[in-house]
Amino acid sequence: MTSRMLAIAALLFAVITEHGSACTNFLITKGATRDNTNMISYSADSHVLYGELYYWPEADYPENTWLEVYEWDTGKHLGRIPQVRHTYKVVGNMNEHQVAIGETTFGGRPEIVQDTTAILDYGSLIYIALQRAKTAREAIQVMTSLANQYGYYSSGESFSIADKNEVWIMEMIGKGIKMVPEGKGKNKRMVNAYKGAVWVALRIPDGYISGHANHARITTFPLNDPENCLYAPDVISYARERGFYDGSEENFSFSDVYAPVDFEGARFCEARVWSGFNKVKAGMDEYLDYITGKNLSHRMPLWIKPDKKLSLGDVFALMRDYYQNTPLDMTKDPGAGPFQSIVRWRPLTWTVDGATYFNERAISTQQTGFSFIAQCRSNLPDPIGGILWFGVDDTYSTVYSPMYCGISKVPESFAEGNGSMMEFNENAAFWVFNQVSNFAYTRYCDMIPEIQKVQQELENTYIQRTPYIDEIAAKMYKDDPNAAISFLTDYSVNTGNHTVAVWKKLYAYLFTKYMDGNIKTPVPGQKNPQVKQPGYSQDFYRTIIRETGDKFRVPGNPVH
């Protein structure tokens, strides 16, 4: 590997592990779904991100009001920009007009240094756009124009942007810093000639799905198709200026120029997209050599047409993938331990005797702060049509509760300020779900079926109930929109709080049953339960024997 590629790998690794922006998105068009709805999914994976449901009410502002901008990842104050006169309601990552946005960070070329003069990071762009855009196209315009006007503070980023009619993938990277003088005399100052970002946005064809997971995936793109492709006017010329590209415009590949794929990008990132695609389309084994880093030239397509239309539950399942039923299945290697765990403790790479090794990085991971599936439905009024199916903690063991996009408040158990990463709160959803998942890690193969039984019961109930809630709300909306919004608010809040209450009871049940490595069953009429001590599996005992020989063998027993 060249020194330049090593630098890129190092940067990618730093972004994913230190800053925690190691996320996964899938983008699903209405033609690829059973219920004719657009969807995007997002897992916000970070070791320091507290899982909570953000909320901004709609608001009106006086003229000349300023908006203070803080970096989403760190809370660092970056500056301020003019506020617009009216902002839209936002529930999590979805606004009242059914616009939804997710992201994954890909880093990009190390030659493009961070623009420390910039005001807007990727998180700010997302949540400002949600407050200002009525459509996905408008969100793209808001995000790109703000980045160009005030500077882009982050590294390379992929965005999923959907509304009730369209689904878009957009990839953006800053241009670094080139300070030059501007003005004369007392007005002379130094400014960044590279302020802004280069980007490409592609509309996902109807009937297809796409995905991204911390690596840029847009390669070549049409230069004269504004209905389906938008891009920065200097996306190619800037690459030429910096010496990144010298080929034809038609052959220009955004990913290959601004974020060349390497082993880490394939194995840790592209593999997650592949695992989702593999669930819904036959023939994806063709790309096994690519996603395992053996043939980086045979890249996957940006989007695929699934073999059958997907249900909402199918999209939930995409976010719960750990490479099951593939050669990368995380329950089948020694890292799974004696209880077939899908969890691998970080760091992602590790060194033994001078050689470097790695853990698989699956979609489902222990460091998820929150995740969602945004469902955008064109057959209903916006406040009813948009549902953010929201969960905290591990995607594999979370419960996706429906939060209608028109609601006027969120459940207290999910609300901002209810606990924090270093402040335990027994009534906060994040902590309640982490209690269950972290206890399950101690005896995973036994506890996870019990967890998922309750998970599926709740989610199936919520999914089956949705048409009836829609119908009631739609009838109310015709006569009194405010009454419909109050109804949906009560339903969403009660559903979220109910989910957390059930999970509290689940934790109590699991803890009493599996404490101390035993499995206890109540015996009617008796004080003490039946206690089983299942120990470890035969395979794990054989592993112990292979490592220790006769050290633990009881004398006098024959060897078979």
C-alpha positions in Angstrom: 0.0 0.0 0.0 1.3 3.4 -0.9 2.0 6.1 1.7 -0.9 8.1 0.3 -3.3 5.2 0.7 -2.0 4.5 4.2 -2.8 8.1 5.1 -6.3 7.8 3.7 -6.7 4.6 5.7 -5.5 6.3 8.8 -7.9 9.2 8.3 -10.8 6.9 7.7 -10.0 4.9 10.8 -9.7 8.0 12.9 -13.0 9.4 11.7 -14.9 6.1 12.3 -13.4 5.3 15.7 -12.5 8.5 17.4 -15.3 10.8 16.3 -17.8 8.1 16.3 -19.5 8.9 13.0 -19.7 5.3 12.0 -23.2 5.0 10.8 -25.3 3.0 8.3 -28.1 4.3 6.0 -30.5 2.6 3.5 -32.6 4.5 1.0 -35.8 2.8 -0.2 -38.1 4.2 -2.9 -41.8 3.8 -2.9 -41.7 1.5 -5.9 -39.6 -0.9 -3.9 -42.0 -1.1 -1.0 -45.3 -3.1 -0.4 -47.1 0.0 0.9 -45.8 2.5 -1.7 -43.9 4.6 0.7 -40.4 6.2 0.6 -38.1 5.3 3.4 -34.7 6.0 4.7 -33.0 4.3 7.7 -30.2 5.7 9.9 -28.1 4.3 12.8 -26.2 7.0 14.7 -23.3 4.9 15.9 -21.0 6.6 18.4 -19.4 5.7 21.7 -20.3 9.1 23.1 -23.6 9.9 21.5 -26.5 9.8 23.9 -29.7 8.4 22.3 -32.6 10.9 22.5 -35.3 12.2 20.3 -34.7 15.8 19.2 -37.5 18.2 18.8 -37.9 21.7 17.4 -41.3 23.3 17.3 -42.3 25.5 14.4 -41.4 29.1 15.1 -41.6 32.6 13.7 -38.7 35.0 14.2 -38.3 38.8 14.0 -36.3 40.2 11.2 -32.5 40.4 11.8 -32.6 37.4 14.2 -29.4 35.4 14.4 -29.0 31.6 14.7 -26.1 30.4 16.8 -24.4 27.3 15.3 -22.8 24.6 17.3 -21.0 21.5 16.0 -23.3 18.5 16.4 -20.6 16.0 17.4 -18.9 18.2 20.0 -21.1 21.1 21.0 -18.4 23.5 19.9 -19.6 27.0 19.0 -18.8 27.7 15.3 -20.5 31.0 14.7 -23.8 32.4 13.7 -25.9 32.9 10.6 -29.1 34.9 9.9 -32.3 33.1 11.0 -35.2 32.8 8.5 -38.5 34.3 9.4 -40.3 30.9 9.8 -39.0 27.5 10.7 -40.8 24.1 10.4 -41.4 21.6 13.2 -38.8 18.8 13.4 -39.2 15.5 15.2 -35.8 13.7 15.4 -34.6 13.7 11.8 -37.9 14.3 10.1 -39.9 17.5 9.7 -43.6 18.3 9.5 -43.5 18.1 5.7 -42.2 14.6 5.7 -38.6 15.6 4.8 -36.1 13.2 6.4 -32.3 13.3 6.4 -29.7 10.8 7.6 -25.9 10.6 7.1 -22.7 8.7 7.3 -19.2 10.1 7.4 -16.6 9.0 4.9 -13.7 11.4 5.6 -12.0 11.6 2.2 -8.6 12.7 0.9 -6.1 13.7 3.6 -4.9 16.5 1.3 -8.2 18.3 1.9 -7.6 19.7 5.4 -10.5 20.9 7.6 -11.7 24.4 7.0 -11.4 25.8 10.5 -12.8 29.2 9.2 -16.1 27.5 8.4 -19.3 27.9 10.4 -21.5 24.9 9.3 -20.8 21.2 10.1 -22.7 18.3 8.7 -25.0 18.0 11.7 -26.0 21.7 11.6 -26.7 21.4 7.9 -29.1 18.5 8.5 -31.1 20.1 11.3 -31.1 23.6 9.8 -32.3 22.1 6.5 -35.1 20.2 8.2 -36.3 23.4 9.7 -36.3 25.2 6.4 -37.1 22.7 3.6 -40.5 21.4 2.3 -39.0 18.9 -0.1 -35.9 16.8 -0.5 -34.7 19.0 -3.4 -35.2 22.1 -1.3 -33.2 20.5 1.5 -30.3 19.9 -1.0 -30.5 23.5 -2.0 -30.5 24.7 1.6 -27.6 22.5 2.6 -25.3 23.3 -0.4 -26.0 27.0 -0.5 -25.3 27.4 3.3 -22.1 25.4 3.0 -20.9 27.6 0.1 -21.9 30.8 1.8 -20.6 30.1 5.3 -18.1 27.3 4.8 -18.2 23.6 5.4 -16.5 22.6 8.7 -16.7 18.8 8.4 -14.9 16.1 6.4 -16.6 14.0 3.6 -20.2 13.1 4.2 -22.9 11.0 2.6 -26.5 12.1 3.1 -29.8 10.3 2.7 -32.6 12.8 1.9 -36.2 11.8 1.3 -39.7 13.3 1.1 -43.0 11.8 0.2 -42.2 11.8 -3.5 -38.4 11.5 -4.0 -35.3 9.9 -2.4 -31.9 11.3 -2.9 -28.3 10.4 -2.0 -25.9 13.3 -1.8 -22.2 13.2 -1.1 -20.2 16.3 0.0 -16.7 17.2 0.9 -15.0 20.4 1.9 -12.3 22.0 -0.2 -9.8 22.8 2.5 -8.1 26.1 3.1 -6.3 28.5 0.8 -6.1 31.9 2.5 -5.9 34.9 0.2 -6.2 38.7 0.8 -9.4 40.4 0.0 -10.2 44.1 -0.1 -7.9 47.1 0.2 -6.6 49.4 2.9 -8.4 49.2 6.2 -10.9 46.7 4.7 -8.2 44.3 3.7 -8.6 40.8 5.3 -7.6 37.2 4.7 -10.3 34.9 3.4 -10.5 31.3 2.4 -10.5 31.0 -1.4 -11.6 27.4 -1.0 -14.6 28.2 1.2 -17.5 25.8 0.6 -17.8 22.3 -0.6 -18.0 20.1 -3.7 -20.9 17.7 -4.0 -23.1 15.4 -6.1 -26.7 14.5 -5.5 -28.5 11.6 -7.3 -32.1 10.7 -7.2 -32.7 7.0 -6.5 -34.8 5.5 -9.4 -38.2 4.4 -8.3 -38.3 0.7 -7.5 -34.7 0.7 -6.3 -32.9 0.9 -3.0 -29.5 2.3 -2.1 -27.2 2.5 0.9 -24.1 4.0 2.3 -21.9 3.2 5.4 -19.0 5.5 5.9 -17.6 5.4 2.4 -18.4 7.5 -0.6 -20.4 5.5 -3.1 -21.2 7.9 -6.0 -18.9 7.2 -8.9 -19.7 8.6 -12.3 -22.9 10.7 -12.8 -24.9 12.3 -15.6 -23.8 15.8 -16.4 -26.9 17.0 -18.1 -29.9 15.5 -16.2 -31.0 18.0 -13.6 -34.2 16.1 -13.0 -32.2 13.2 -11.5 -28.7 14.6 -10.8 -27.5 17.8 -9.2 -23.9 18.8 -8.5 -21.6 21.6 -7.6 -20.4 23.5 -10.7 -16.8 23.1 -9.6 -16.9 19.5 -8.5 -14.7 18.5 -11.4 -12.7 21.7 -11.9 -11.7 21.9 -8.3 -10.3 18.3 -8.5 -8.3 19.3 -11.6 -7.0 22.4 -9.8 -5.8 20.3 -6.9 -4.2 17.7 -9.1 -6.7 15.0 -8.0 -8.0 14.3 -11.6 -6.9 14.8 -15.2 -9.3 12.7 -17.1 -12.5 13.5 -19.1 -15.6 14.9 -17.5 -17.7 11.9 -18.5 -15.4 9.5 -16.7 -15.1 11.6 -13.5 -15.9 9.5 -10.4 -16.7 11.4 -7.2 -15.8 8.5 -4.9 -12.6 7.5 -6.8 -11.4 11.1 -6.8 -12.4 12.4 -3.4 -12.4 9.2 -1.3 -10.6 6.3 -3.1 -11.7 2.9 -1.7 -9.1 0.8 0.2 -9.2 -2.3 2.3 -10.6 -0.6 5.3 -13.2 1.2 3.2 -14.3 -2.1 1.7 -14.2 -4.4 4.7 -15.5 -2.0 7.4 -17.9 0.1 5.3 -18.9 -1.2 1.9 -19.5 -4.6 3.5 -22.3 -3.3 5.5 -24.1 -2.0 2.4 -23.5 -5.4 0.7 -25.0 -7.2 3.7 -28.2 -5.2 3.3 -28.3 -5.7 -0.4 -27.6 -9.3 0.1 -30.7 -9.7 2.2 -33.0 -8.6 -0.6 -31.4 -9.5 -3.9 -29.9 -12.8 -5.1 -26.5 -12.8 -6.8 -24.7 -10.4 -4.5 -22.0 -13.1 -3.9 -20.5 -11.6 -7.0 -19.1 -8.8 -4.8 -17.7 -10.9 -2.0 -14.1 -10.3 -3.2 -14.8 -6.6 -3.3 -16.2 -6.2 0.2 -13.5 -8.4 1.7 -10.9 -6.2 0.1 -9.5 -8.7 -2.4 -10.7 -7.0 -5.6 -11.3 -3.3 -5.1 -11.9 -2.6 -8.7 -15.2 -4.6 -8.9 -17.4 -2.2 -7.1 -21.0 -2.7 -6.2 -23.7 -0.6 -7.9 -25.0 2.5 -6.2 -28.5 1.0 -6.2 -30.2 -2.3 -6.8 -33.7 -3.5 -7.5 -34.8 -5.9 -4.7 -36.2 -9.3 -5.8 -39.4 -8.5 -4.0 -41.0 -5.4 -2.6 -40.0 -4.7 1.0 -42.3 -4.3 4.0 -41.6 -2.0 6.9 -40.5 -5.1 8.9 -38.0 -5.9 6.1 -36.4 -2.5 6.5 -36.2 -3.0 10.3 -34.4 -6.3 9.5 -31.8 -4.5 7.3 -30.8 -2.4 10.3 -30.4 -5.6 12.4 -27.9 -7.3 10.2 -24.7 -8.9 11.6 -23.8 -10.8 8.4 -26.0 -13.7 9.4 -26.2 -16.5 6.8 -23.0 -15.2 5.0 -19.3 -16.1 5.2 -18.9 -13.1 7.6 -21.5 -14.3 10.1 -20.2 -12.8 13.4 -21.7 -15.7 15.5 -19.5 -18.2 13.8 -16.0 -17.1 14.6 -14.2 -17.4 18.0 -14.8 -13.7 18.7 -18.4 -14.7 19.4 -17.3 -16.3 22.6 -19.2 -19.1 24.3 -22.6 -17.5 23.8 -22.5 -16.6 20.1 -22.4 -12.9 20.6 -22.6 -10.4 17.8 -20.7 -7.8 19.9 -17.0 -7.1 19.4 -15.3 -4.8 21.8 -13.4 -1.9 20.2 -10.9 -0.9 18.9 -11.9 -2.1 15.5 -8.3 -3.2 14.7 -5.8 -4.7 17.2 -2.2 -5.9 17.1 -0.7 -9.1 18.4 3.0 -10.0 18.1 3.5 -7.2 15.6 0.7 -8.2 13.2 -2.5 -6.2 12.9 -5.9 -7.8 12.8 -9.5 -6.6 12.8 -13.0 -7.2 14.0 -15.9 -7.4 11.6 -18.0 -4.2 11.6 -21.6 -5.0 11.1 -24.7 -2.8 10.8 -25.9 -3.8 14.2 -23.3 -2.7 16.8 -23.2 -2.0 20.5 -22.3 1.7 20.2 -25.5 2.9 18.5 -26.9 6.0 20.2 -30.2 6.0 18.3 -31.6 4.8 15.0 -34.7 5.3 12.9 -36.7 4.3 9.8 -38.4 7.4 8.4 -41.5 6.5 6.5 -42.8 9.1 4.0 -46.3 8.5 2.7 -47.9 10.6 -0.1 -51.5 9.4 0.4 -52.0 11.2 3.6 -51.7 14.8 4.9 -48.1 15.6 5.9 -48.6 15.5 9.7 -50.1 12.0 9.4 -48.1 10.7 6.4 -44.7 11.0 8.0 -43.7 8.5 10.7 -40.3 8.3 12.3 -39.9 4.8 13.7 -37.5 5.6 16.4 -35.3 3.5 18.7 -32.3 3.9 21.0 -29.3 1.6 21.7 -28.4 -1.5 19.7 -30.5 -1.9 16.5 -30.6 -5.7 17.1 -32.4 -5.3 20.5 -34.2 -2.0 20.2 -37.8 -1.4 19.6 -38.9 1.0 16.8 -41.8 3.1 18.2 -43.9 5.2 15.8 -43.5 9.0 16.2 -45.8 10.9 13.8 -44.0 13.9 12.2 -46.8 16.3 13.1 -46.7 15.8 16.9 -46.3 18.7 19.2 -44.1 17.0 21.8 -42.1 13.8 22.3 -42.3 11.2 25.0 -40.5 12.2 28.2 -38.6 9.0 28.3 -37.0 9.9 24.9 -36.8 13.7 25.4 -33.5 15.7 25.3 -32.1 16.4 28.7 -33.5 13.2 30.3 -30.2 11.9 31.4 -26.9 12.0 29.5 -24.0 9.8 28.6 -22.5 10.3 32.1 -25.8 10.8 34.0 -27.8 7.7 34.5 -31.6 8.2 34.7 -33.7 5.1 35.4 -36.6 6.7 33.4 -34.6 7.5 30.3 -35.2 5.2 27.3 -31.4 5.1 26.5 -30.5 3.8 29.9 -33.4 1.4 30.1 -32.5 -0.2 26.8 -28.8 -0.3 27.7 -29.6 -2.1 30.9 -31.2 -4.9 28.9 -28.7 -5.1 26.1 -25.6 -4.9 28.3 -26.9 -7.6 30.6 -27.7 -9.8 27.6 -24.0 -9.6 26.5 -23.2 -11.9 29.5 -25.3 -14.8 28.1 -26.3 -13.6 24.6 -27.6 -16.8 22.9 -30.0 -17.5 25.8 -31.3 -14.0 26.4 -31.5 -12.5 22.9 -34.4 -14.8 21.8 -36.4 -13.6 24.8 -35.6 -10.0 24.1 -36.6 -10.3 20.5 -39.8 -12.1 21.3 -41.0 -9.0 23.3 -39.5 -6.7 20.6 -41.5 -8.4 17.8 -44.7 -8.4 19.8 -44.4 -4.6 20.4 -43.4 -3.7 16.8 -46.0 -6.0 15.2 -48.6 -4.4 17.4 -47.5 -0.9 16.4 -47.4 -1.8 12.7 -50.8 -3.5 12.7 -52.3 -0.6 14.6 -51.0 2.1 12.2 -53.8 1.9 9.6 -56.4 2.5 12.3 -54.5 5.4 13.8 -54.1 6.8 10.3 -57.8 6.5 9.5 -58.9 8.2 12.8 -56.4 11.0 12.4 -57.3 11.6 8.7 -61.0 11.9 9.6 -60.2 14.3 12.4 -57.9 16.3 10.2 -60.6 17.2 7.7 -62.6 18.9 10.4 -59.9 20.1 12.8 -56.2 19.7 12.0 -55.2 20.7 15.5 -57.4 18.0 17.0 -55.7 15.4 14.7 -52.3 16.6 15.8 -53.3 16.4 19.5 -54.5 12.8 18.9 -51.3 11.8 17.1 -49.2 13.5 19.8 -51.0 11.5 22.6 -50.7 8.3 20.6 -46.9 8.8 19.9 -46.1 9.9 23.4 -48.1 7.0 25.0 -46.6 4.5 22.7 -43.1 5.6 23.4 -43.6 5.6 27.1 -45.3 2.2 26.9 -42.3 0.8 25.1 -40.0 1.9 27.8 -42.3 0.6 30.6 -42.4 -2.8 29.0 -38.6 -2.8 28.7 -38.2 -2.0 32.4 -40.2 -5.1 33.2 -38.2 -7.1 30.7 -35.0 -6.1 32.4 -36.3 -7.1 35.8 -37.4 -10.5 34.4 -34.1 -11.2 32.6 -32.0 -10.1 35.7 -33.8 -12.4 38.1 -33.8 -15.3 35.6 -30.2 -15.2 34.4 -28.3 -13.6 37.4 -25.0 -15.2 38.3 -24.8 -17.4 35.1 -27.8 -19.5 36.2 -31.2 -20.0 34.6 -34.0 -19.9 37.1 -37.6 -21.0 36.7 -40.3 -20.3 39.3 -41.9 -23.4 40.9 -45.6 -22.9 41.8 -46.1 -23.1 45.5 -42.5 -23.2 46.4 -40.2 -20.5 47.8 -37.1 -21.4 45.7 -37.0 -21.6 41.9 -35.7 -24.5 39.9 -32.0 -23.6 39.1 -30.1 -24.8 36.1 -26.4 -24.3 35.7 -25.9 -24.7 31.9 -22.3 -23.6 31.9 -20.7 -23.3 28.5 -21.3 -25.1 25.2 -19.5 -28.4 24.4 -17.5 -26.5 21.7 -16.3 -24.0 24.1 -15.3 -26.6 26.6 -13.3 -28.3 23.8 -11.6 -25.0 23.2 -10.6 -24.8 26.9 -9.2 -28.4 26.7 -7.2 -27.6 23.5 -5.6 -24.6 25.2 -5.0 -26.2 28.6 -4.5 -29.9 28.0 -4.9 -31.9 31.3 -4.7 -28.9 33.6 -8.4 -29.0 34.5 -9.0 -32.8 34.0 -10.3 -34.6 37.0 -7.9 -37.5 37.9 -9.1 -41.0 37.3 -11.5 -40.3 34.4 -10.8 -42.0 31.1 -9.9 -40.0 28.1 -12.2 -40.8 25.1 
